[in-house]
Amino acid sequence: MKKMHTLFLALLLIAGLGSTAHAGRNDRTLIVMPVRYTVVQFAFDVARMRPVQLLAYDRGTGDEPLLLHVWDTATKNWAPADITAYQNGSLFASTPKRVFLVGGEADLPADLAAPGWAKDVSPIPSLKVLDMANTMNKDMKFSRREWKKLAGRHNLDLVEENYEERRYGRYGKPGTKYEGPRPVNPLVARLRSLKKDKPAMEDAGEDAVEDAVEDAVEVETVEEDAEAPAEEATEALPASEGDADAAATAEATAAIEEAMSPDDK
């Protein structure tokens, strides 16, 4: 049985060669997984995209002891690991903050199920690549390009969840009833607020217009009174015959007075 374990780990080593693009970095995510070829292969694919640490477990059959192996990025090889060192966190140079525990109750040993040093533990009770990918994506946020790589490697069918929204807009396909919250355009909200204040603004505007009109009327009245001299009005009237005779008499009287001596006056 030990020879079979060694052979299987050798196969896993071949699957993982060249996958440590993030070697030498402080990997803060740990993937704990059973010794299953497709599972380990997927974990190495994730290691090519994200800085993660890998821990493989094999509980064997019957009374066989639990075997742990951690992937050493420096030597690119599997190294035996101690269960106590895993439980107290001393197994890792930098303690991971996030742990993905792959395997259901029949696969995952109880000694690995609840690491007290981890702040974020995400159980993945399925050994299917699709389930592992979807669970890890919640934290790792795979890009479109990374999803295509995973799909090509593991024969996955990708389905875009927001396809309908992207195609038809936020309100969905024509003819469907939208039940979600309707977003309010900030400009529309501003115009609505101005509309509520419009009556008060109109009253103030009307008062100002009335005051301006009254001031204009008073100014025009004063200017008309000052700019209407009587002489212009008199000159505009036609002269009568009586006025002409009076003017001639006045001129003659003035000529006589001028011709008189001072004693005669």
Order of alpha helices (4+ residues) and beta strands (2+ residues): alpha-beta-alpha-beta-beta-beta-alpha-beta-beta-alpha-alpha-alpha-alpha-alpha-alpha-alpha
